Amino acid sequence: MSTISVPLNSKLELSLDYLVKSGVADNRAAVMRKALERLTEDEAVAVVLRAEQEPTLRGDLRNLMKKIK
């Protein structure tokens, strides 16, 4: 496991400490890990939702190329 240092402004630092005190996680590092896991999950969902919006191309490649040109 690696360790990184991330500068936080005072508002974020207060939020981090509040989350620890409220029992979201045992310590600051655990809060940050949970936050990163959540962001990763949210991004994965966003990718799937964007992919669902993409048009589906089906059919003969030659006909599809005519539609694109």
Secondary structure, DSSP 8 states (H G I E B T S, - for coil): ---------HHHHHHHHHHHHTTSSSSHHHHHHHHHHHHHHHHHHHHHHHHHHS----S-HHHHHHHH-
